[in-house]
Every structure is written in C-alpha cells, then in structure tokens.
Amino acid sequence: MIVRLPDGSERNYDSPKSVKEITMDISEGLARVALGAVVNGETLGMVDVVDEDCEFKVLKFDDKEGKKIFWHTTSHVMAYAIQNLFEDAKFAIGPSIDNGFYYDIDTDHRFVPEDLEKIEAEMKRIVKEGHDVVRVEVSRDEAIEFFKERNQDYKVELIEDLPEDELITLYKIGEFADLCRGPHIENIKKIKAFKLLSIAGAYWRGDENNKMLQRIYGISFEKKKQLDEYLDRLAEAEKRDHRKLGRELDLFSIHEEGPGFPFFHPNGMILRNQLLSWWRDVLEKNGYGEIMTPIILNEELWHKSGHWAHYKENMYFTKIDGEDYAVKPMNCPGSTIVYSSNPHSYRDLPIRLSEFGQVHRHELSGALHGLFRVRTFTQDDAHIYCLPSQIKEEVYRMIDLADYLYSTFGFKYSLELSTRPDDFMGDIETWNLAEQNLKEVLEERELPYVINEGDGAFYGPKIDFHLEDAIGRTWQCGTIQLDFQMPENFDLTYVNEKGEKARPVMLHRTMFGSIERFMGVLIEHFAGKFPLWLAPVQVQIIPVSDKFNDYAIELRDLFAEKGIRVKLDDRAEKVGYKIREAQLKKINYMLVVGEQEVSSKKLSVRKRNGEEIKDISPEEFIESLLSEIKSKEISE
C-alpha cells in the first residue's frame, strides 16, 4: 500500500494501517497534535483504517476538517452532559458547523441561559474523566432496538430512513452512545476549553410542520487562550451587529408585517444608491449593458430553465388570468429572453448584460437573519453570452472586476471552486469540461483556491469569493458560474463564421452577491463608520446657540451646493450633547459654529475619531472632502 503525503513523499506498507499508525510513522510529534486525516478526499479519524493506495493529509486543529472533527466530538460531550442532567432529553442531530457545533434536543424542560452554565460544568467533569471515543458497528435492527430501549425516537426515525443493508455506526463516550458516521477525536481530554453560546429553536428536519426542538450552540478549542480570543472577537462582532447598527443609524428595519422583507429608511437608501450608482458606472466602462426583466414570469419558463425541478420548494407562485406564474428566484431566465429577442452573429459576442434584479426566495422563518438571510433581495447580476474560445478571457475580466470591487472596501478574499452537485442538470462530460475551464483560469492566473466538492449550482460549476472582514470573519459574496445548460434549454444561438447556427456559452456572475447582504457585511466591516463617499450624512453642522444659526445655514447651503451630504443640528440642546449624538451616529465630520467661526470665517472641524482641524476655510475644507470622496479613502 502506497501512502502519498502532501509534500510528494511516499510511505509503503505491507498491510492496512490505522490513521494513527501512519501518522506516528511520519512523526511522533505530529501524531500528538493530529485529530485525523483526509484520505483520498475523505475525512477519517485516528482509529480508522487505511487499506488502499491513497493521498494522505494529516489534520490538526488549524485545518477546517480538523476543527469539524473536534467540534463534532464536543457536541457529543454536550449531549452526554445533557443526558446526565435531563433524563427525558431526546436527541435529534448534533453536527459541527462553520463556527462550532449545535445539538437539537426535545425535552419538557425549557432551557434558559443559567442551564448552559450547569451543562458546561457537567461537560468539564466528563472531560476530566478522559474517555476514549469508541466506534461500534451494529446491524440496523440492533441499532433500532438500542435506541428504542433508550426512548430516543429521533434516532430510530433516522435509522429507519437508512438502507436496510447499511451497517450502522455508533460512537460511545463513557455511558453515552450516539448514532453517528464520525469521525471523532481519539480521546475527549483534548477538549480543553469550551463555551455554550446560545439557545434557539429549530424544527425537526427543518420542516415547519414538524415539532419545534431546542437548539444549543457552542464552541470549543484545544487551549483556553484560543477560546478567550474567540470570545473577544464575538464581543466585537456583537458591537458590529448590522441589525443593531441598522437601528441606531436609521438605515433599515424589519417588521412582523413582512418577515424577511427589509424596509429601507432614507439613510439606508443613500448607502444603497451610492453603491449602485458607483457600480453602474464601473460596469458601463467595462462593456456591460443594463437590462431589467419582470419579477413574475409564466410557470413554463421555470420548467424550461430547470428551476421547477431543482428549486421549486424555494419559490413563490401566483395565478394570472387562470394561468400559473412564479415570482422569480433568479434573474437568468429573463436575461435569456432578452438575448433571444434579436439574432446574433459571432462578431457580436461577447454580449454582457447586467441587471440589478429583485428576486424572491422562500426561507424558513427560523433561518431569517437581518439583511444576511432575507426573502427578497437584489442581485447585481450579469450574464455574459460568449464563444467557447472567449470563456477564459471573460472569466479573467470578472476576476479583475471582483478584485477592484473588494479592494475598494479593503477586503482580502479567498477563492473556492464548487463542483457538480448531486442534483445536476445536463451530462457529466459537459460538466467536466466546464469545471476544467474554471480550474485552468485559476491555475493560469496562479490564484490559490480550494475545491468545494458538490456545491456547484445545478446548472454549472462556480468560483466563489469569500471576503475577510475587519475582524477576520469570512463572507461568501461574489460568484462566477459557467453554464452550458441554459443555452441548450432555451435554444440560444448565434451565427458562426460558417453561417451556421451555434450555441453560445453563458456565464453568470454577481460581485456584491445580494446588495442587501453586502450592505450588512459593510455595516459590520466598518462598524457603521462608513468611508466618506458612502456615509448617509457626511458633515453635521452644530451651532453653539441659535444666534449663530444664520451662518450655520449659510455653511449648510454652501456644502450642499458642492454635493456634500450635510445636516444642520439647530436643536435647543447643549453643544456637548449634540456632538456626542453625532459621534454615536458615526458622522464623519462635525463643524462647531460659534463666535470665533463667525468672525474669522474659518472652520473648527471635529473628525469622527476625535481629531480636530482648526482654522481651515470652508473652501479648503470642501476641497479636501471632495478629494476624499473621489479617492474612496478608508478612514476611521
């Protein structure tokens, strides 16, 4: 058996070996910190056996897969503690997630924050016992009987949904056993630090017709220092929560009259319109023509596009004149109709059509989250119709466009290539060709990327952009999708060099992704302290008393004439109060107008970060503002 390591070296073995044995052979030090391994693309635990030639990568906590093993095991420890404290608890599922883990529980007891402390204390006691995590294989009937005896109805239901001939695996920690495919860490004593974070509700299997369960979220680490750093970041994230800042800065609100449907206030519309106006100019300079397509289209269109078969459960429907229509969840079918409205020659291609299209998608109420998860949003969509020979060049252009966009806001980003999902449309050969095209673009540009197996759109593979914000969190925003399927479904054609009809290739792309979601990301990235060009109010004028209002009004009008978004706070309040309030509103510049400013015709400027600018003329200050706006400078 040949085991190939990431550095290109190989190990040869005459018989099957466990992940732990192979790791020990590589390095005893590595084995001490290892949590598992990726073997031929599959994540295995330390006790799992390797019995064939393979690519072998050891996993530590720093690795994404390593964290998943660690967090999944911690969810079992939490369930063990809950079992000890609440005897009637029935367990549903307890997976790892991007930031920790959760477990869904059915119990008559209603969990409150004080319960989390009790559960944590019991978890600490269990971890101190230092149990090995033991994998046990049983038959389907044995597993059903095992969980029926323990009154674990949800586990029985999960097992009954599995194929009858499938071998069932259980993982045991002390007196606790759970239905699980694994893998897990070898011994729970590695779990040195953990914190249970919150309680939420979740429907069993995500179906709102099923019973509502209680969900407990948590996080764990190998060292207390890591947990402390994470909790500090969490506290900072809470300060930056876009829902909180959205209220404080009067940007948007969400109401029970329209759950998942944001209401944008005047300040929020300024932010939104500044983004869209700027981006429209960028797209025009990059050869895009803007279109607008209907929000409601006939059902037949969605059958043809494939959305009916692959996306129906997320769509909204209505009837018009007795016929079935659907509210669009995506913009692409409408774009194909625009393309088909005129005949095209190969000389016309590529054709780049952009659309700020409002879409509607049904999301479960429990999944809704501010601007991040909504039921209606606007995509900065674009569809490029091109020749097969133009694919790479167009993808290059899109990547450059994305780089320009994200760097404008100070975002670092990473790339992910998402491949064919299980419910794909079309033939495998075409999919392989599409995936190969995107791989070649990334590799020819020497852009690092990771493969996200099976997460492509149903009509094509995609490159996703993951942005890193000011406090290190990542957000998936932009995407580039290569599609050979929709041109076929909609019979899109152009006339080639031989005068024959041929099929164009279709590229889908968004850069903001969802305008609403990107706004939410920006609010949190900047903590509400927007760059001057985006700020709803750029300058606030604060007269010391009403006897200086005439000059304050004169200044306001002067700034407004130059295109500066300015407000006059002439309320009968103390100056200190008005300054503090302006700072809470994150206003970039405050002008305090008193006797000295009126007599000298010079300004006293207070910046948002507390710095002051003294004795500057209005004209000089306006010039500096216009320069800052034009450069899109990012400042505190």
Secondary structure in CASP SS format (residue, H / E / C, confidence):
PFRMAT SS
TARGET T0000
AUTHOR 0000-0000-0000
METHOD secondary structure of the structure
MODEL  1
M C 1.00
I E 1.00
V E 1.00
R E 1.00
L C 1.00
P C 1.00
D C 1.00
G C 1.00
S C 1.00
E E 1.00
R E 1.00
N E 1.00
Y C 1.00
D C 1.00
S C 1.00
P C 1.00
K E 1.00
S E 1.00
V H 1.00
K H 1.00
E H 1.00
I H 1.00
T H 1.00
M H 1.00
D H 1.00
I H 1.00
S C 1.00
E H 1.00
G H 1.00
L H 1.00
A H 1.00
R H 1.00
V H 1.00
A C 1.00
L C 1.00
G E 1.00
A E 1.00
V E 1.00
V E 1.00
N C 1.00
G C 1.00
E E 1.00
T E 1.00
L E 1.00
G E 1.00
M C 1.00
V C 1.00
D C 1.00
V E 1.00
V E 1.00
D C 1.00
E C 1.00
D C 1.00
C E 1.00
E E 1.00
F E 1.00
K E 1.00
V E 1.00
L E 1.00
K C 1.00
F C 1.00
D C 1.00
D C 1.00
K H 1.00
E H 1.00
G H 1.00
K H 1.00
K H 1.00
I H 1.00
F H 1.00
W H 1.00
H H 1.00
T H 1.00
T H 1.00
S H 1.00
H H 1.00
V H 1.00
M H 1.00
A H 1.00
Y H 1.00
A H 1.00
I H 1.00
Q H 1.00
N H 1.00
L H 1.00
F C 1.00
E C 1.00
D C 1.00
A C 1.00
K E 1.00
F E 1.00
A C 1.00
I C 1.00
G C 1.00
P C 1.00
S E 1.00
I E 1.00
D C 1.00
N C 1.00
G E 1.00
F E 1.00
Y E 1.00
Y E 1.00
D E 1.00
I E 1.00
D E 1.00
T C 1.00
D C 1.00
H C 1.00
R C 1.00
F C 1.00
V C 1.00
P H 1.00
E H 1.00
D H 1.00
L H 1.00
E H 1.00
K H 1.00
I H 1.00
E H 1.00
A H 1.00
E H 1.00
M H 1.00
K H 1.00
R H 1.00
I H 1.00
V H 1.00
K H 1.00
E C 1.00
G C 1.00
H C 1.00
D E 1.00
V E 1.00
V E 1.00
R E 1.00
V E 1.00
E E 1.00
V E 1.00
S C 1.00
R H 1.00
D H 1.00
E H 1.00
A H 1.00
I H 1.00
E H 1.00
F H 1.00
F H 1.00
K H 1.00
E H 1.00
R C 1.00
N C 1.00
Q C 1.00
D H 1.00
Y H 1.00
K H 1.00
V H 1.00
E H 1.00
L H 1.00
I H 1.00
E H 1.00
D C 1.00
L C 1.00
P C 1.00
E C 1.00
D C 1.00
E C 1.00
L C 1.00
I E 1.00
T E 1.00
L E 1.00
Y E 1.00
K E 1.00
I E 1.00
G C 1.00
E C 1.00
F E 1.00
A E 1.00
D E 1.00
L E 1.00
C C 1.00
R C 1.00
G C 1.00
P C 1.00
H C 1.00
I C 1.00
E C 1.00
N E 1.00
I H 1.00
K H 1.00
K H 1.00
I C 1.00
K C 1.00
A E 1.00
F E 1.00
K E 1.00
L E 1.00
L E 1.00
S E 1.00
I E 1.00
A E 1.00
G E 1.00
A E 1.00
Y E 1.00
W H 1.00
R H 1.00
G H 1.00
D C 1.00
E C 1.00
N C 1.00
N C 1.00
K C 1.00
M E 1.00
L E 1.00
Q E 1.00
R E 1.00
I E 1.00
Y E 1.00
G E 1.00
I E 1.00
S E 1.00
F E 1.00
E C 1.00
K C 1.00
K H 1.00
K H 1.00
Q H 1.00
L H 1.00
D H 1.00
E H 1.00
Y H 1.00
L H 1.00
D H 1.00
R H 1.00
L H 1.00
A H 1.00
E H 1.00
A H 1.00
E H 1.00
K H 1.00
R H 1.00
D C 1.00
H H 1.00
R H 1.00
K H 1.00
L H 1.00
G H 1.00
R H 1.00
E H 1.00
L C 1.00
D C 1.00
L C 1.00
F E 1.00
S E 1.00
I C 1.00
H C 1.00
E C 1.00
E C 1.00
G C 1.00
P C 1.00
G C 1.00
F C 1.00
P C 1.00
F E 1.00
F E 1.00
H C 1.00
P H 1.00
N H 1.00
G H 1.00
M H 1.00
I H 1.00
L H 1.00
R H 1.00
N H 1.00
Q H 1.00
L H 1.00
L H 1.00
S H 1.00
W H 1.00
W H 1.00
R H 1.00
D H 1.00
V H 1.00
L H 1.00
E H 1.00
K H 1.00
N C 1.00
G C 1.00
Y C 1.00
G E 1.00
E E 1.00
I C 1.00
M C 1.00
T C 1.00
P C 1.00
I C 1.00
I E 1.00
L E 1.00
N E 1.00
E H 1.00
E H 1.00
L H 1.00
W H 1.00
H H 1.00
K H 1.00
S H 1.00
G C 1.00
H H 1.00
W H 1.00
A H 1.00
H H 1.00
Y H 1.00
K H 1.00
E H 1.00
N H 1.00
M C 1.00
Y E 1.00
F E 1.00
T E 1.00
K E 1.00
I E 1.00
D C 1.00
G C 1.00
E E 1.00
D E 1.00
Y E 1.00
A E 1.00
V E 1.00
K C 1.00
P C 1.00
M C 1.00
N C 1.00
C H 1.00
P H 1.00
G H 1.00
S H 1.00
T H 1.00
I H 1.00
V H 1.00
Y H 1.00
S H 1.00
S C 1.00
N C 1.00
P C 1.00
H C 1.00
S E 1.00
Y H 1.00
R H 1.00
D H 1.00
L C 1.00
P C 1.00
I E 1.00
R E 1.00
L E 1.00
S E 1.00
E E 1.00
F E 1.00
G E 1.00
Q E 1.00
V E 1.00
H E 1.00
R C 1.00
H C 1.00
E C 1.00
L C 1.00
S H 1.00
G H 1.00
A H 1.00
L C 1.00
H E 1.00
G C 1.00
L C 1.00
F C 1.00
R E 1.00
V C 1.00
R C 1.00
T E 1.00
F E 1.00
T E 1.00
Q E 1.00
D E 1.00
D E 1.00
A E 1.00
H E 1.00
I E 1.00
Y E 1.00
C E 1.00
L C 1.00
P H 1.00
S H 1.00
Q H 1.00
I H 1.00
K H 1.00
E H 1.00
E H 1.00
V H 1.00
Y H 1.00
R H 1.00
M H 1.00
I H 1.00
D H 1.00
L H 1.00
A H 1.00
D H 1.00
Y H 1.00
L H 1.00
Y H 1.00
S H 1.00
T H 1.00
F C 1.00
G C 1.00
F C 1.00
K E 1.00
Y E 1.00
S E 1.00
L E 1.00
E E 1.00
L E 1.00
S E 1.00
T C 1.00
R C 1.00
P C 1.00
D C 1.00
D C 1.00
F C 1.00
M C 1.00
G C 1.00
D C 1.00
I H 1.00
E H 1.00
T H 1.00
W H 1.00
N H 1.00
L H 1.00
A H 1.00
E H 1.00
Q H 1.00
N H 1.00
L H 1.00
K H 1.00
E H 1.00
V H 1.00
L H 1.00
E H 1.00
E H 1.00
R C 1.00
E C 1.00
L C 1.00
P C 1.00
Y E 1.00
V E 1.00
I E 1.00
N E 1.00
E C 1.00
G C 1.00
D C 1.00
G C 1.00
A E 1.00
F C 1.00
Y C 1.00
G E 1.00
P C 1.00
K E 1.00
I E 1.00
D E 1.00
F E 1.00
H E 1.00
L E 1.00
E E 1.00
D C 1.00
A C 1.00
I C 1.00
G C 1.00
R C 1.00
T E 1.00
W E 1.00
Q E 1.00
C E 1.00
G E 1.00
T E 1.00
I E 1.00
Q E 1.00
L E 1.00
D E 1.00
F C 1.00
Q H 1.00
M H 1.00
P H 1.00
E H 1.00
N H 1.00
F C 1.00
D C 1.00
L C 1.00
T C 1.00
Y E 1.00
V E 1.00
N C 1.00
E C 1.00
K C 1.00
G C 1.00
E C 1.00
K E 1.00
A E 1.00
R C 1.00
P C 1.00
V E 1.00
M E 1.00
L E 1.00
H E 1.00
R E 1.00
T E 1.00
M E 1.00
F E 1.00
G E 1.00
S E 1.00
I H 1.00
E H 1.00
R H 1.00
F H 1.00
M H 1.00
G H 1.00
V H 1.00
L H 1.00
I H 1.00
E H 1.00
H H 1.00
F C 1.00
A C 1.00
G C 1.00
K C 1.00
F C 1.00
P C 1.00
L C 1.00
W C 1.00
L C 1.00
A C 1.00
P C 1.00
V C 1.00
Q C 1.00
V E 1.00
Q E 1.00
I E 1.00
I E 1.00
P E 1.00
V C 1.00
S C 1.00
D H 1.00
K H 1.00
F H 1.00
N H 1.00
D H 1.00
Y H 1.00
A H 1.00
I H 1.00
E H 1.00
L H 1.00
R H 1.00
D H 1.00
L H 1.00
F H 1.00
A H 1.00
E H 1.00
K C 1.00
G C 1.00
I C 1.00
R C 1.00
V E 1.00
K E 1.00
L E 1.00
D C 1.00
D C 1.00
R C 1.00
A C 1.00
E C 1.00
K C 1.00
V H 1.00
G H 1.00
Y H 1.00
K H 1.00
I H 1.00
R H 1.00
E H 1.00
A H 1.00
Q H 1.00
L H 1.00
K C 1.00
K C 1.00
I C 1.00
N C 1.00
Y E 1.00
M E 1.00
L E 1.00
V E 1.00
V E 1.00
G C 1.00
E H 1.00
Q H 1.00
E H 1.00
V H 1.00
S H 1.00
S H 1.00
K C 1.00
K C 1.00
L E 1.00
S E 1.00
V E 1.00
R E 1.00
K E 1.00
R C 1.00
N C 1.00
G C 1.00
E C 1.00
E E 1.00
I E 1.00
K E 1.00
D E 1.00
I E 1.00
S C 1.00
P H 1.00
E H 1.00
E H 1.00
F H 1.00
I H 1.00
E H 1.00
S H 1.00
L H 1.00
L H 1.00
S H 1.00
E H 1.00
I H 1.00
K H 1.00
S H 1.00
K C 1.00
E C 1.00
I C 1.00
S C 1.00
E C 1.00
END
